[in-house]
């Protein structure tokens, strides 16, 4: 058999489990931080445009909530 014909199955490589855990360990905080940054930035821009001061923290909280929902939806099931 050539190298091309004999490929190990996904269950035979334990490093795949470590790789998927490492991907999740990096992506979860990335989702949370980027959600807070994006929606906090939108809130900050709206605060400056409208002359208010409440939308920046609201944007951060909305971004955090949406990011946590995304993490739950992706990894929690």
LUMVO-145760 format. One record per residue: x, y, z of N, C-alpha, C in turn. Coordinates in pm, 1 decimal. Example, Ala and Ser with C-alpha at 12.3 -4.5 7.8 and 13.67 -1.06 7.14 Angstrom:
# LUMVO-145760
n.east / n.north / n.up / ca.east / ca.north / ca.up / c.east / c.north / c.up
1319.0 / -569.0 / 780.0 / 1230.0 / -450.0 / 780.0 / 1320.0 / -330.0 / 780.0
1285.0 / -225.0 / 708.0 / 1367.0 / -106.0 / 714.0 / 1290.0 / 3.0 / 787.0
//
This chain:
# LUMVO-145760
n.east / n.north / n.up / ca.east / ca.north / ca.up / c.east / c.north / c.up
83.5 / -118.3 / 0.0 / 0.0 / 0.0 / 0.0 / 87.6 / 124.1 / 0.0
44.8 / 218.2 / -75.1 / 120.5 / 343.2 / -77.5 / 79.9 / 429.9 / 41.4
156.4 / 533.5 / 62.9 / 129.9 / 626.5 / 173.3 / -4.6 / 696.2 / 154.9
-43.2 / 717.1 / 31.0 / -167.0 / 784.8 / -0.4 / -289.3 / 699.9 / 33.2
-277.3 / 569.2 / 13.6 / -390.6 / 481.5 / 36.1 / -412.5 / 450.3 / 183.7
-306.3 / 453.5 / 263.4 / -317.2 / 419.7 / 404.8 / -308.8 / 547.6 / 487.8
-424.1 / 597.2 / 522.9 / -430.7 / 715.7 / 608.1 / -493.3 / 675.4 / 740.2
-435.3 / 717.6 / 848.6 / -495.1 / 683.5 / 977.7 / -626.7 / 758.4 / 996.4
-719.9 / 693.6 / 1062.7 / -848.9 / 754.9 / 1089.2 / -838.1 / 860.7 / 1197.5
-939.9 / 941.9 / 1212.2 / -935.2 / 1047.3 / 1312.4 / -930.6 / 993.7 / 1454.7
-979.9 / 871.1 / 1475.7 / -977.6 / 816.3 / 1610.5 / -839.4 / 765.1 / 1650.8
-747.3 / 752.7 / 1556.3 / -617.2 / 697.6 / 1589.5 / -513.5 / 803.9 / 1624.2
-547.7 / 931.1 / 1612.1 / -451.2 / 1036.9 / 1637.6 / -493.5 / 1116.7 / 1761.0
-430.2 / 1091.9 / 1876.7 / -470.3 / 1163.8 / 1998.1 / -432.7 / 1311.1 / 1995.5
-343.1 / 1352.0 / 1906.3 / -306.5 / 1493.3 / 1901.0 / -419.4 / 1579.0 / 1846.8
-516.3 / 1518.4 / 1776.5 / -631.6 / 1593.8 / 1728.3 / -715.7 / 1646.6 / 1844.3
-728.0 / 1567.4 / 1951.8 / -802.2 / 1613.0 / 2069.0 / -733.6 / 1732.3 / 2133.2
-601.6 / 1726.3 / 2141.6 / -526.9 / 1837.0 / 2199.6 / -537.4 / 1961.0 / 2112.0
-536.7 / 1941.3 / 1981.6 / -547.4 / 2053.3 / 1888.7 / -684.1 / 2119.4 / 1898.4
-790.8 / 2040.3 / 1906.6 / -924.3 / 2098.8 / 1916.6 / -942.7 / 2169.9 / 2050.4
-884.8 / 2116.6 / 2157.4 / -891.5 / 2184.8 / 2286.4 / -814.2 / 2316.0 / 2282.2
-698.4 / 2314.8 / 2217.3 / -619.7 / 2437.2 / 2206.0 / -692.4 / 2541.8 / 2121.7
-759.3 / 2497.0 / 2016.3 / -836.9 / 2591.3 / 1935.3 / -949.9 / 2652.8 / 2016.3
-1019.2 / 2572.9 / 2094.9 / -1127.4 / 2624.9 / 2177.4 / -1073.9 / 2717.3 / 2285.6
-960.4 / 2681.7 / 2343.4 / -902.9 / 2764.0 / 2449.4 / -861.7 / 2901.5 / 2398.7
-824.4 / 2912.5 / 2273.7 / -789.9 / 3042.8 / 2216.1 / -910.7 / 3114.5 / 2158.8
-1006.1 / 3042.4 / 2106.3 / -1117.7 / 3109.0 / 2040.0 / -1221.4 / 3163.2 / 2137.8
-1240.8 / 3100.2 / 2251.8 / -1341.6 / 3148.3 / 2347.2 / -1306.3 / 3287.0 / 2399.6
-1185.1 / 3310.9 / 2451.9 / -1154.8 / 3447.8 / 2495.3 / -1150.9 / 3547.1 / 2378.3
-1116.8 / 3498.3 / 2260.3 / -1115.7 / 3585.8 / 2143.9 / -1256.3 / 3632.6 / 2109.2
-1353.7 / 3541.2 / 2115.8 / -1493.2 / 3579.3 / 2091.5 / -1538.5 / 3684.1 / 2193.2
-1507.2 / 3660.3 / 2320.0 / -1553.0 / 3750.5 / 2425.0 / -1488.9 / 3888.4 / 2409.6
-1358.6 / 3892.4 / 2391.0 / -1290.6 / 4021.9 / 2378.4 / -1330.3 / 4095.9 / 2252.0
-1343.3 / 4024.5 / 2142.0 / -1379.5 / 4093.0 / 2018.4 / -1524.3 / 4140.0 / 2022.0
-1613.7 / 4064.5 / 2083.8 / -1752.2 / 4109.9 / 2097.6 / -1761.5 / 4236.3 / 2179.9
-1688.1 / 4239.6 / 2291.0 / -1687.6 / 4358.7 / 2374.6 / -1624.7 / 4476.9 / 2301.4
-1518.2 / 4453.0 / 2226.6 / -1450.3 / 4561.1 / 2155.5 / -1536.8 / 4616.6 / 2042.6
-1598.3 / 4528.8 / 1965.8 / -1678.8 / 4574.5 / 1851.4 / -1801.6 / 4651.4 / 1899.4
-1879.4 / 4591.5 / 1988.5 / -2000.7 / 4658.3 / 2033.1 / -1970.7 / 4775.1 / 2126.4
-1863.3 / 4767.1 / 2203.0 / -1820.6 / 4883.3 / 2281.1 / -1776.8 / 4996.9 / 2190.8
-1707.8 / 4963.6 / 2081.9 / -1668.3 / 5066.7 / 1985.8 / -1787.6 / 5129.7 / 1917.0
-1886.8 / 5049.1 / 1883.5 / -2009.0 / 5103.9 / 1823.5 / -2078.9 / 5195.4 / 1924.2
-2084.6 / 5152.8 / 2049.3 / -2144.9 / 5236.7 / 2153.3 / -2068.1 / 5365.7 / 2173.8
-1935.9 / 5358.8 / 2169.0 / -1852.9 / 5478.4 / 2184.2 / -1876.3 / 5575.8 / 2069.1
-1882.4 / 5521.9 / 1947.2 / -1909.3 / 5608.2 / 1832.0 / -2047.6 / 5672.5 / 1841.7
-2146.5 / 5594.9 / 1880.9 / -2280.7 / 5651.4 / 1896.7 / -2286.1 / 5754.6 / 2008.6
-2210.1 / 5731.5 / 2116.9 / -2203.1 / 5830.1 / 2224.7 / -2149.0 / 5963.1 / 2174.1
-2042.7 / 5957.7 / 2097.4 / -1984.4 / 6081.9 / 2045.5 / -2074.4 / 6147.6 / 1941.8
-2142.8 / 6068.3 / 1864.5 / -2229.8 / 6122.9 / 1760.5 / -2355.9 / 6185.1 / 1819.8
-2412.2 / 6118.5 / 1922.6 / -2536.6 / 6166.4 / 1982.4 / -2515.6 / 6256.7 / 2102.9
-2392.6 / 6264.0 / 2153.2 / -2364.0 / 6346.5 / 2269.7 / -2412.3 / 6286.3 / 2400.7
-2418.8 / 6155.1 / 2407.8 / -2460.9 / 6087.4 / 2530.4 / -2340.6 / 6021.0 / 2595.8
-2364.5 / 5955.2 / 2707.7 / -2254.4 / 5885.1 / 2773.3 / -2292.8 / 5745.0 / 2819.5
-2410.8 / 5696.6 / 2784.7 / -2456.8 / 5567.3 / 2835.9 / -2439.6 / 5453.6 / 2736.5
-2416.0 / 5483.3 / 2610.5 / -2415.7 / 5376.9 / 2510.4 / -2286.1 / 5295.5 / 2508.6
-2176.7 / 5353.5 / 2552.6 / -2050.5 / 5278.9 / 2556.0 / -2057.7 / 5159.4 / 2651.1
-2098.1 / 5178.3 / 2778.2 / -2108.4 / 5059.4 / 2865.5 / -2219.2 / 4963.5 / 2822.8
-2327.4 / 5017.9 / 2767.8 / -2433.4 / 4930.7 / 2717.6 / -2381.0 / 4846.5 / 2601.6
-2302.3 / 4908.2 / 2513.9 / -2243.4 / 4835.1 / 2401.9 / -2149.9 / 4724.7 / 2448.2
-2071.4 / 4753.0 / 2551.6 / -1981.6 / 4650.3 / 2604.7 / -2061.5 / 4532.8 / 2661.1
-2167.3 / 4562.4 / 2734.7 / -2249.1 / 4455.4 / 2792.5 / -2323.1 / 4375.7 / 2685.5
-2373.4 / 4443.9 / 2583.4 / -2440.5 / 4373.7 / 2473.9 / -2340.0 / 4284.4 / 2400.3
-2219.4 / 4336.8 / 2374.9 / -2116.1 / 4256.9 / 2309.6 / -2076.5 / 4136.0 / 2392.2
-2066.6 / 4152.6 / 2523.1 / -2034.5 / 4041.3 / 2611.5 / -2144.5 / 3936.4 / 2608.5
-2269.6 / 3981.0 / 2614.1 / -2381.8 / 3886.1 / 2612.7 / -2387.6 / 3810.1 / 2480.8
-2370.7 / 3879.4 / 2369.5 / -2374.4 / 3811.6 / 2239.8 / -2256.3 / 3716.7 / 2222.4
-2140.1 / 3755.2 / 2272.4 / -2023.7 / 3667.6 / 2262.5 / -2041.9 / 3542.2 / 2347.8
-2096.4 / 3557.3 / 2466.2 / -2120.0 / 3440.2 / 2550.9 / -2225.6 / 3348.7 / 2490.1
-2326.9 / 3407.1 / 2426.3 / -2425.5 / 3325.8 / 2356.2 / -2359.4 / 3248.8 / 2242.3
-2271.2 / 3314.3 / 2168.2 / -2202.0 / 3248.5 / 2058.0 / -2112.6 / 3135.4 / 2108.8
-2043.8 / 3157.5 / 2218.2 / -1960.0 / 3052.5 / 2277.3 / -2046.2 / 2935.7 / 2322.4
-2159.2 / 2965.0 / 2387.4 / -2248.7 / 2857.1 / 2430.4 / -2302.1 / 2780.7 / 2310.1
-2342.2 / 2852.3 / 2208.4 / -2398.5 / 2788.2 / 2089.7 / -2295.3 / 2702.1 / 2018.2
-2170.9 / 2748.0 / 2017.1 / -2067.2 / 2675.0 / 1944.0 / -2006.4 / 2560.7 / 2023.7
-1980.8 / 2582.2 / 2152.1 / -1907.9 / 2482.6 / 2231.4 / -1990.6 / 2418.4 / 2342.8
-2104.2 / 2474.8 / 2376.6 / -2178.8 / 2427.6 / 2492.3 / -2266.0 / 2306.2 / 2467.1
-2293.7 / 2276.4 / 2346.3 / -2384.5 / 2164.1 / 2317.4 / -2310.7 / 2036.0 / 2303.1
//
